[in-house]
Amino acid sequence: MATDIRFNASLSRTDPQVQPVLIIGQLRHLNLLKFSQLADKLEPRVNEETFKNAIACLHPAPTDKCSLYLDVATVAALPLKASRHNTGSRAHSITRLVKNHVLNVNEESVVLVCERENLFASACAVVRAFPLYSRKTGNGNGGKSPSSEIGDGQPSRSVVNVEFVIIDKDGCVEQEPLSQDDINCLNETARGIRLAARIVDTPCNEMNVDHFIENVNEFAKELSIQPQVIRGEELRERGFGGIYGVGKAAAVPPALVVLSHEPKGAQETIALVGKGIVYDTGGLSIKGKTAMPGMKRDCGGAAAILGAFYAAVKCGFKDNLHAVFCLAENSVGPNATRPDDIHTLYSGRTVEINNTDAEGRLVLADGVCYANKDLKANIILDMATLTGAQGVATGKYHGAILTNSEPWESKALQAGRKSGDLLAPIIYCPELHFSEFASAIADMKNSVADRQNAQSSCAGLFVAAHLGFDYPGVWMHVDMATPVNCGERATGYGVALLLTLFGSHTNCGLLQSIAPGDEEPPSKRICRD
C-alpha cells in the first residue's frame, strides 16, 4: 500500500483503536509532558496512570519503546546522547523507529516531541521512512509510471499524519500551532525528498537519461521554468567532452540539462551541479558482478538537486538559483571511451583516461565549468555519488564536504546537523594532492596514481581543477556515495541539506531559522602565497 504523508499544524483528536499513534521523543522531553497534552491522541483507550508508567519504563539503549494500548498506541524514546558529529534531532533513530513501528494501516499518526530547532530534521526523518518506488504486484504499484508519484490503478493509499509537540527553551509545551508557512515548507521538502529517493530507487530500464529528463520537465512545468537541454552530438560540438565521452556508448544519448530560477532583486547566483549517471557499468574498466548491482543509484546527486531545486523555488528562493544536471549512462559498446583516450573538457583542458570507471568527475567537471563560464555563478556546489572511498573516509551516515572556503565548510557542517543529512570535512590541499593526476601527454589523467592517498579528496580536486584553483567564488563538493541509500532503499539524502544550507536565501521562516550563521570557524586559517 502506497503512503501519503500529511503534516498537521497541531494535534488532532483521534481514537488509537481507529487511528494508531506512535509518539517519539527524547526521554527528557517525554518526561516534561502532562497526559492532558497528549490526551487527544490517546483517550479513551489510555489513561494517565498507564501513560506515566510507560514513560517511567523507558530505558533507551540506544532506543526503547513501550506499548500503551494493544500496540496501536506506542511511545518510543530516542537515544539519550548525541555527539558533536551527530544531529541533535537523532534523525536516523527516528527513521528506524518509524520504519519498525508504524502499522501501515489506512490511517495512523506519528507525533514528534521535540524542540523547534529540531522540527525540520525530525519531520524529514519521518519522510525517509516511506519511499515511493515499488514494483511489487501485491500492493497496487504495478501500473505506476516512472514519473508519477501517485501512479495508475492504485486501489488504496494509506495516510500518515505527522504532528508535533514543541518543547520551548523553558521546558514548556508551546501552545501556538505551526504556521501555514511551516506546513507548506514541510510539504514541499517532503515531496523533494521522496522525489529524489524515487529516482534513485528506480532501475535504469525505467530511469534512463530520457526518463530523467521527463522528470525534470515535469517539475519545471510546475515551476513555470523552461529547461535548457544540450544532448548527444551537440555536446561534442559545443565542447562538453566529459559528458559526451562518458555517455556516447549508451543507446540513450547523454545530456546537460539546466533549470534556472532568476527572481528580480537577486544579489547572488548559486549553481547546484549534480552527477546524473543513470547506470554505471564502469565502462571498459568494467565493474565486477558483485560491484555492479546498485549502480542505478549513481544518479543520486542529480536526483537530490532536482528535489532541492523544486522545494527551494516553492519556498520562495530570493537569489538566482540554477540546477545543472550532468546526465549519462556509462555503458559498454563499440563507441565506448577506451583507457588511453584523451578528451578535451568544457574547460579546454585535456584529460588522459586511465580508468573509465572514474567517470563522475568527468561529467561534473563539465557541469561546474558551465556554471562558472555560462551561468556566472559565484557559489557553486556539486553533489555526487563520486567515490567508494567516501564511505571509508566518513562512513555511511556522513557525506564528505570538500571546499575552497573554510567559512562555508563550517556552514555546511552546521547545515548537516540541522537537517539530519550529516557531513564531515575532508582535506582540501591541491598543492599536495593534485600531482596524483600527472600525465606525460595531457593536462591530467582522470584517476589517481596512488589509490591510498586521500582518494575522495583527490576526486573532488579533479572537478575543482576544471573550475580553476584560482576561482574567486565559493566552491563546495559533496560526495554522498554511501548515505544515498540505507540497505536496499534510497534515503533522499541531500535535499534537506541543501535547503538548510541556503535557507537564508529563501522567504521561508522555518528554513531561515535553521540556516547556518556567518560566524567564523574556530580556527580561521588564511592560505598565503
MARBARO-599019 format. One record per residue (C-alpha): residue number from 0; residue in one letter; chain; x, y, z. Coordinates in steps of 0.25 Angstrom, whole numbers, plus 5000, padded with zeros to 4 digits. Layout:
NUM, A, A, X, Y, Z
...
***
This chain:
0, M, A, 5000, 5000, 5000
1, A, A, 5006, 5014, 4996
2, T, A, 5007, 5024, 5007
3, D, A, 5003, 5039, 5007
4, I, A, 5009, 5048, 5017
5, R, A, 5001, 5059, 5023
6, F, A, 5007, 5070, 5033
7, N, A, 4997, 5076, 5043
8, A, A, 4998, 5089, 5050
9, S, A, 4994, 5083, 5063
10, L, A, 4989, 5070, 5070
11, S, A, 4976, 5065, 5064
12, R, A, 4967, 5057, 5073
13, T, A, 4967, 5042, 5069
14, D, A, 4964, 5029, 5075
15, P, A, 4976, 5020, 5075
16, Q, A, 4968, 5008, 5072
17, V, A, 4963, 5014, 5059
18, Q, A, 4976, 5022, 5056
19, P, A, 4988, 5016, 5063
20, V, A, 4998, 5026, 5068
21, L, A, 5013, 5026, 5070
22, I, A, 5019, 5036, 5080
23, I, A, 5034, 5039, 5078
24, G, A, 5043, 5048, 5086
25, Q, A, 5055, 5049, 5095
26, L, A, 5053, 5044, 5109
27, R, A, 5056, 5057, 5115
28, H, A, 5045, 5063, 5107
29, L, A, 5035, 5052, 5109
30, N, A, 5037, 5053, 5124
31, L, A, 5032, 5068, 5123
32, L, A, 5019, 5064, 5117
33, K, A, 5006, 5064, 5124
34, F, A, 4996, 5054, 5120
35, S, A, 4986, 5065, 5117
36, Q, A, 4995, 5070, 5106
37, L, A, 4994, 5056, 5098
38, A, A, 4980, 5052, 5102
39, D, A, 4975, 5056, 5089
40, K, A, 4983, 5045, 5083
41, L, A, 4981, 5034, 5094
42, E, A, 4967, 5035, 5100
43, P, A, 4959, 5027, 5103
44, R, A, 4968, 5015, 5101
45, V, A, 4979, 5020, 5110
46, N, A, 4978, 5027, 5124
47, E, A, 4988, 5036, 5131
48, E, A, 4994, 5025, 5140
49, T, A, 4997, 5016, 5128
50, F, A, 5004, 5027, 5121
51, K, A, 5012, 5031, 5133
52, N, A, 5016, 5017, 5136
53, A, A, 5020, 5015, 5121
54, I, A, 5029, 5027, 5121
55, A, A, 5035, 5022, 5134
56, C, A, 5038, 5009, 5128
57, L, A, 5046, 5015, 5116
58, H, A, 5061, 5012, 5117
59, P, A, 5067, 5015, 5103
60, A, A, 5079, 5008, 5100
61, P, A, 5080, 5014, 5089
62, T, A, 5065, 5014, 5087
63, D, A, 5053, 5008, 5094
64, K, A, 5038, 5007, 5093
65, C, A, 5026, 5003, 5101
66, S, A, 5012, 4999, 5097
67, L, A, 5001, 5008, 5103
68, Y, A, 4990, 5000, 5097
69, L, A, 4990, 4987, 5089
70, D, A, 5002, 4992, 5080
71, V, A, 4993, 5003, 5074
72, A, A, 4997, 5013, 5083
73, T, A, 5012, 5013, 5086
74, V, A, 5022, 5023, 5092
75, A, A, 5037, 5022, 5088
76, A, A, 5049, 5029, 5093
77, L, A, 5061, 5033, 5085
78, P, A, 5076, 5032, 5089
79, L, A, 5080, 5039, 5101
80, K, A, 5093, 5045, 5095
81, A, A, 5097, 5051, 5082
82, S, A, 5111, 5054, 5080
83, R, A, 5117, 5067, 5073
84, H, A, 5117, 5060, 5059
85, N, A, 5103, 5055, 5060
86, T, A, 5090, 5063, 5059
87, G, A, 5083, 5067, 5071
88, S, A, 5070, 5062, 5065
89, R, A, 5074, 5048, 5065
90, A, A, 5069, 5047, 5051
91, H, A, 5074, 5033, 5048
92, S, A, 5068, 5027, 5060
93, I, A, 5054, 5034, 5057
94, T, A, 5054, 5028, 5043
95, R, A, 5057, 5014, 5049
96, L, A, 5047, 5015, 5059
97, V, A, 5036, 5019, 5049
98, K, A, 5040, 5008, 5039
99, N, A, 5039, 4998, 5050
100, H, A, 5027, 5002, 5058
101, V, A, 5017, 5008, 5048
102, L, A, 5006, 4998, 5045
103, N, A, 5003, 5002, 5030
104, V, A, 4988, 5003, 5032
105, N, A, 4979, 5012, 5025
106, E, A, 4982, 5024, 5034
107, E, A, 4991, 5026, 5046
108, S, A, 4999, 5037, 5053
109, V, A, 5013, 5040, 5057
110, V, A, 5015, 5050, 5068
111, L, A, 5029, 5056, 5069
112, V, A, 5032, 5062, 5083
113, C, A, 5044, 5072, 5080
114, E, A, 5050, 5086, 5081
115, R, A, 5047, 5095, 5070
116, E, A, 5061, 5095, 5065
117, N, A, 5060, 5080, 5062
118, L, A, 5046, 5081, 5056
119, F, A, 5050, 5081, 5041
120, A, A, 5061, 5070, 5043
121, S, A, 5051, 5061, 5051
122, A, A, 5040, 5063, 5040
123, C, A, 5050, 5059, 5029
124, A, A, 5054, 5047, 5037
125, V, A, 5039, 5042, 5037
126, V, A, 5038, 5045, 5022
127, R, A, 5050, 5036, 5019
128, A, A, 5043, 5024, 5025
129, F, A, 5033, 5024, 5013
130, P, A, 5039, 5022, 5000
131, L, A, 5030, 5023, 4988
132, Y, A, 5036, 5013, 4977
133, S, A, 5031, 4999, 4977
134, R, A, 5028, 4989, 4966
135, K, A, 5022, 4978, 4976
136, T, A, 5010, 4973, 4969
137, G, A, 5002, 4971, 4982
138, N, A, 5002, 4986, 4987
139, G, A, 4995, 4993, 4975
140, N, A, 5008, 4999, 4970
141, G, A, 5010, 4990, 4957
142, G, A, 5004, 5000, 4948
143, K, A, 5011, 5012, 4953
144, S, A, 5018, 5021, 4942
145, P, A, 5033, 5024, 4946
146, S, A, 5030, 5039, 4946
147, S, A, 5017, 5038, 4954
148, E, A, 5017, 5040, 4969
149, I, A, 5003, 5034, 4971
150, G, A, 5002, 5024, 4959
151, D, A, 4991, 5018, 4951
152, G, A, 4981, 5008, 4957
153, Q, A, 4985, 5008, 4971
154, P, A, 4973, 5003, 4979
155, S, A, 4977, 5009, 4992
156, R, A, 4987, 5018, 4999
157, S, A, 4990, 5019, 5014
158, V, A, 4991, 5033, 5021
159, V, A, 5002, 5036, 5032
160, N, A, 4998, 5049, 5039
161, V, A, 5011, 5055, 5045
162, E, A, 5008, 5064, 5057
163, F, A, 5017, 5072, 5067
164, V, A, 5018, 5075, 5081
165, I, A, 5028, 5086, 5082
166, I, A, 5037, 5088, 5095
167, D, A, 5042, 5102, 5097
168, K, A, 5055, 5107, 5104
169, D, A, 5048, 5107, 5117
170, G, A, 5043, 5093, 5117
171, C, A, 5029, 5096, 5114
172, V, A, 5020, 5092, 5103
173, E, A, 5017, 5103, 5092
174, Q, A, 5003, 5105, 5090
175, E, A, 5004, 5112, 5077
176, P, A, 5001, 5103, 5065
177, L, A, 5010, 5102, 5053
178, S, A, 5008, 5113, 5043
179, Q, A, 5003, 5110, 5029
180, D, A, 5017, 5115, 5024
181, D, A, 5023, 5104, 5033
182, I, A, 5013, 5093, 5027
183, N, A, 5016, 5098, 5013
184, C, A, 5031, 5097, 5015
185, L, A, 5030, 5083, 5021
186, N, A, 5021, 5078, 5010
187, E, A, 5030, 5083, 4999
188, T, A, 5042, 5078, 5006
189, A, A, 5035, 5064, 5007
190, R, A, 5032, 5064, 4993
191, G, A, 5046, 5067, 4989
192, I, A, 5052, 5056, 4998
193, R, A, 5042, 5046, 4992
194, L, A, 5045, 5050, 4978
195, A, A, 5060, 5049, 4980
196, A, A, 5058, 5035, 4986
197, R, A, 5049, 5030, 4976
198, I, A, 5058, 5034, 4965
199, V, A, 5070, 5027, 4972
200, D, A, 5061, 5014, 4974
201, T, A, 5056, 5013, 4960
202, P, A, 5065, 5004, 4951
203, C, A, 5071, 5009, 4938
204, N, A, 5061, 5002, 4929
205, E, A, 5051, 5012, 4935
206, M, A, 5060, 5023, 4939
207, N, A, 5070, 5025, 4927
208, V, A, 5074, 5039, 4922
209, D, A, 5061, 5041, 4915
210, H, A, 5053, 5037, 4927
211, F, A, 5061, 5046, 4936
212, I, A, 5059, 5058, 4926
213, E, A, 5044, 5055, 4927
214, N, A, 5044, 5056, 4942
215, V, A, 5052, 5070, 4940
216, N, A, 5042, 5074, 4930
217, E, A, 5030, 5071, 4939
218, F, A, 5035, 5079, 4951
219, A, A, 5040, 5090, 4942
220, K, A, 5026, 5091, 4936
221, E, A, 5020, 5092, 4950
222, L, A, 5030, 5103, 4954
223, S, A, 5027, 5110, 4940
224, I, A, 5042, 5109, 4936
225, Q, A, 5047, 5105, 4922
226, P, A, 5059, 5095, 4923
227, Q, A, 5071, 5097, 4914
228, V, A, 5075, 5083, 4909
229, I, A, 5088, 5080, 4901
230, R, A, 5089, 5066, 4896
231, G, A, 5096, 5056, 4888
232, E, A, 5105, 5061, 4877
233, E, A, 5102, 5075, 4881
234, L, A, 5110, 5073, 4894
235, R, A, 5122, 5069, 4886
236, E, A, 5121, 5081, 4876
237, R, A, 5120, 5090, 4888
238, G, A, 5132, 5085, 4895
239, F, A, 5126, 5076, 4906
240, G, A, 5136, 5065, 4905
241, G, A, 5134, 5060, 4919
242, I, A, 5119, 5057, 4918
243, Y, A, 5119, 5053, 4903
244, G, A, 5131, 5044, 4905
245, V, A, 5125, 5036, 4917
246, G, A, 5111, 5035, 4911
247, K, A, 5114, 5033, 4896
248, A, A, 5114, 5017, 4896
249, A, A, 5099, 5017, 4902
250, A, A, 5087, 5014, 4894
251, V, A, 5081, 5027, 4900
252, P, A, 5090, 5039, 4898
253, P, A, 5095, 5047, 4909
254, A, A, 5090, 5061, 4913
255, L, A, 5093, 5074, 4920
256, V, A, 5080, 5080, 4926
257, V, A, 5079, 5093, 4933
258, L, A, 5068, 5099, 4941
259, S, A, 5069, 5114, 4944
260, H, A, 5061, 5122, 4955
261, E, A, 5064, 5137, 4953
262, P, A, 5056, 5146, 4962
263, K, A, 5056, 5161, 4962
264, G, A, 5065, 5167, 4972
265, A, A, 5075, 5155, 4973
266, Q, A, 5088, 5158, 4980
267, E, A, 5096, 5145, 4977
268, T, A, 5096, 5134, 4967
269, I, A, 5096, 5120, 4972
270, A, A, 5098, 5107, 4964
271, L, A, 5095, 5093, 4968
272, V, A, 5102, 5083, 4959
273, G, A, 5098, 5068, 4960
274, K, A, 5105, 5056, 4955
275, G, A, 5094, 5048, 4948
276, I, A, 5100, 5035, 4944
277, V, A, 5087, 5027, 4942
278, Y, A, 5095, 5014, 4942
279, D, A, 5110, 5011, 4943
280, T, A, 5115, 4998, 4938
281, G, A, 5129, 5004, 4939
282, G, A, 5131, 5005, 4924
283, L, A, 5142, 4997, 4918
284, S, A, 5149, 4997, 4932
285, I, A, 5136, 4989, 4936
286, K, A, 5132, 4986, 4950
287, G, A, 5131, 4972, 4955
288, K, A, 5118, 4964, 4957
289, T, A, 5117, 4968, 4972
290, A, A, 5121, 4983, 4970
291, M, A, 5111, 4986, 4959
292, P, A, 5097, 4983, 4966
293, G, A, 5093, 4996, 4972
294, M, A, 5099, 5005, 4961
295, K, A, 5085, 5010, 4958
296, R, A, 5088, 5020, 4970
297, D, A, 5099, 5027, 4963
298, C, A, 5090, 5038, 4959
299, G, A, 5087, 5041, 4974
300, G, A, 5094, 5055, 4973
301, A, A, 5086, 5060, 4962
302, A, A, 5073, 5054, 4968
303, A, A, 5076, 5061, 4981
304, I, A, 5078, 5074, 4973
305, L, A, 5065, 5073, 4966
306, G, A, 5057, 5071, 4979
307, A, A, 5065, 5082, 4986
308, F, A, 5063, 5092, 4974
309, Y, A, 5048, 5089, 4973
310, A, A, 5046, 5091, 4988
311, A, A, 5055, 5103, 4989
312, V, A, 5047, 5110, 4978
313, K, A, 5034, 5107, 4984
314, C, A, 5039, 5112, 4997
315, G, A, 5042, 5126, 4991
316, F, A, 5057, 5126, 4987
317, K, A, 5061, 5140, 4987
318, D, A, 5074, 5139, 4979
319, N, A, 5078, 5133, 4965
320, L, A, 5078, 5118, 4966
321, H, A, 5082, 5109, 4955
322, A, A, 5081, 5094, 4955
323, V, A, 5091, 5087, 4945
324, F, A, 5089, 5072, 4943
325, C, A, 5100, 5064, 4936
326, L, A, 5093, 5052, 4931
327, A, A, 5099, 5040, 4924
328, E, A, 5099, 5025, 4925
329, N, A, 5113, 5019, 4926
330, S, A, 5111, 5007, 4917
331, V, A, 5120, 4997, 4909
332, G, A, 5119, 4997, 4894
333, P, A, 5127, 5000, 4881
334, N, A, 5127, 5015, 4883
335, A, A, 5131, 5014, 4898
336, T, A, 5143, 5022, 4903
337, R, A, 5155, 5014, 4904
338, P, A, 5166, 5015, 4914
339, D, A, 5177, 5023, 4908
340, D, A, 5167, 5032, 4900
341, I, A, 5169, 5047, 4902
342, H, A, 5157, 5056, 4904
343, T, A, 5156, 5071, 4903
344, L, A, 5146, 5076, 4914
345, Y, A, 5138, 5089, 4914
346, S, A, 5149, 5096, 4922
347, G, A, 5158, 5094, 4910
348, R, A, 5167, 5085, 4918
349, T, A, 5171, 5071, 4913
350, V, A, 5169, 5058, 4921
351, E, A, 5176, 5045, 4918
352, I, A, 5166, 5034, 4922
353, N, A, 5173, 5023, 4931
354, N, A, 5160, 5018, 4937
355, T, A, 5147, 5019, 4930
356, D, A, 5140, 5015, 4944
357, A, A, 5145, 5029, 4949
358, E, A, 5134, 5035, 4940
359, G, A, 5126, 5044, 4950
360, R, A, 5137, 5054, 4951
361, L, A, 5138, 5056, 4936
362, V, A, 5123, 5060, 4935
363, L, A, 5124, 5068, 4948
364, A, A, 5136, 5076, 4942
365, D, A, 5128, 5080, 4930
366, G, A, 5116, 5084, 4939
367, V, A, 5124, 5093, 4949
368, C, A, 5131, 5099, 4937
369, Y, A, 5118, 5102, 4930
370, A, A, 5113, 5108, 4944
371, N, A, 5124, 5118, 4944
372, K, A, 5126, 5121, 4929
373, D, A, 5112, 5122, 4925
374, L, A, 5103, 5124, 4938
375, K, A, 5113, 5133, 4944
376, A, A, 5111, 5127, 4958
377, N, A, 5118, 5132, 4970
378, I, A, 5115, 5120, 4979
379, I, A, 5116, 5106, 4972
380, L, A, 5112, 5093, 4979
381, D, A, 5113, 5080, 4973
382, M, A, 5107, 5067, 4978
383, A, A, 5111, 5053, 4974
384, T, A, 5112, 5039, 4978
385, L, A, 5126, 5040, 4974
386, T, A, 5135, 5030, 4981
387, G, A, 5134, 5017, 4989
388, A, A, 5145, 5023, 4997
389, Q, A, 5136, 5033, 5003
390, G, A, 5129, 5022, 5011
391, V, A, 5143, 5018, 5017
392, A, A, 5147, 5033, 5020
393, T, A, 5134, 5038, 5026
394, G, A, 5125, 5026, 5028
395, K, A, 5111, 5022, 5023
396, Y, A, 5103, 5033, 5030
397, H, A, 5112, 5045, 5027
398, G, A, 5114, 5051, 5013
399, A, A, 5128, 5057, 5011
400, I, A, 5130, 5072, 5009
401, L, A, 5142, 5078, 5001
402, T, A, 5142, 5093, 4999
403, N, A, 5152, 5104, 4996
404, S, A, 5145, 5112, 5007
405, E, A, 5146, 5110, 5022
406, P, A, 5134, 5118, 5026
407, W, A, 5125, 5111, 5016
408, E, A, 5131, 5097, 5021
409, S, A, 5127, 5102, 5035
410, K, A, 5113, 5106, 5030
411, A, A, 5111, 5092, 5022
412, L, A, 5115, 5084, 5035
413, Q, A, 5104, 5093, 5043
414, A, A, 5094, 5090, 5032
415, G, A, 5097, 5075, 5032
416, R, A, 5094, 5075, 5047
417, K, A, 5082, 5084, 5046
418, S, A, 5076, 5076, 5034
419, G, A, 5080, 5061, 5038
420, D, A, 5087, 5060, 5025
421, L, A, 5101, 5059, 5032
422, L, A, 5114, 5064, 5027
423, A, A, 5129, 5062, 5031
424, P, A, 5140, 5070, 5025
425, I, A, 5151, 5064, 5016
426, I, A, 5165, 5070, 5013
427, Y, A, 5165, 5082, 5003
428, C, A, 5180, 5082, 4999
429, P, A, 5182, 5083, 4984
430, E, A, 5197, 5087, 4985
431, L, A, 5200, 5073, 4991
432, H, A, 5189, 5064, 4985
433, F, A, 5187, 5069, 4970
434, S, A, 5200, 5063, 4966
435, E, A, 5193, 5049, 4967
436, F, A, 5187, 5053, 4953
437, A, A, 5200, 5056, 4946
438, S, A, 5200, 5052, 4931
439, A, A, 5212, 5051, 4921
440, I, A, 5203, 5055, 4909
441, A, A, 5191, 5062, 4914
442, D, A, 5188, 5073, 4925
443, M, A, 5184, 5062, 4934
444, K, A, 5179, 5047, 4936
445, N, A, 5165, 5045, 4941
446, S, A, 5169, 5035, 4952
447, V, A, 5180, 5035, 4963
448, A, A, 5193, 5029, 4963
449, D, A, 5193, 5025, 4978
450, R, A, 5179, 5019, 4982
451, Q, A, 5184, 5020, 4997
452, N, A, 5185, 5035, 4996
453, A, A, 5172, 5042, 5000
454, Q, A, 5164, 5037, 4989
455, S, A, 5151, 5045, 4992
456, S, A, 5159, 5058, 4993
457, C, A, 5167, 5055, 4980
458, A, A, 5154, 5052, 4972
459, G, A, 5148, 5065, 4977
460, L, A, 5160, 5073, 4973
461, F, A, 5159, 5067, 4959
462, V, A, 5146, 5075, 4958
463, A, A, 5152, 5087, 4964
464, A, A, 5163, 5087, 4954
465, H, A, 5154, 5090, 4943
466, L, A, 5147, 5101, 4950
467, G, A, 5161, 5106, 4954
468, F, A, 5168, 5106, 4967
469, D, A, 5168, 5121, 4966
470, Y, A, 5153, 5122, 4965
471, P, A, 5149, 5134, 4973
472, G, A, 5136, 5129, 4977
473, V, A, 5131, 5118, 4987
474, W, A, 5132, 5104, 4982
475, M, A, 5127, 5092, 4990
476, H, A, 5127, 5078, 4986
477, V, A, 5118, 5068, 4994
478, D, A, 5122, 5053, 4992
479, M, A, 5110, 5045, 4997
480, A, A, 5112, 5031, 4991
481, T, A, 5109, 5024, 5003
482, P, A, 5098, 5032, 5010
483, V, A, 5090, 5032, 4997
484, N, A, 5084, 5019, 5002
485, C, A, 5081, 5011, 5014
486, G, A, 5080, 4996, 5012
487, E, A, 5073, 4994, 4999
488, R, A, 5065, 5007, 4999
489, A, A, 5069, 5021, 4995
490, T, A, 5069, 5032, 5006
491, G, A, 5067, 5045, 4998
492, Y, A, 5080, 5050, 5004
493, G, A, 5084, 5064, 5000
494, V, A, 5070, 5071, 4999
495, A, A, 5069, 5075, 5013
496, L, A, 5084, 5078, 5014
497, L, A, 5083, 5088, 5002
498, L, A, 5070, 5095, 5007
499, T, A, 5076, 5097, 5021
500, L, A, 5090, 5101, 5015
501, F, A, 5083, 5112, 5007
502, G, A, 5071, 5114, 5016
503, S, A, 5075, 5129, 5018
504, H, A, 5073, 5131, 5003
505, T, A, 5058, 5127, 5004
506, N, A, 5046, 5135, 5009
507, C, A, 5042, 5123, 5018
508, G, A, 5043, 5126, 5032
509, L, A, 5045, 5111, 5036
510, L, A, 5057, 5110, 5027
511, Q, A, 5063, 5123, 5031
512, S, A, 5062, 5119, 5046
513, I, A, 5071, 5107, 5044
514, A, A, 5080, 5113, 5033
515, P, A, 5095, 5113, 5037
516, G, A, 5100, 5127, 5042
517, D, A, 5112, 5135, 5037
518, E, A, 5121, 5133, 5049
519, E, A, 5135, 5130, 5047
520, P, A, 5140, 5115, 5049
521, P, A, 5148, 5113, 5062
522, S, A, 5162, 5113, 5054
523, K, A, 5162, 5123, 5043
524, R, A, 5174, 5120, 5034
525, I, A, 5178, 5128, 5022
526, C, A, 5186, 5122, 5011
527, R, A, 5197, 5131, 5007
528, D, A, 5206, 5131, 4995
***
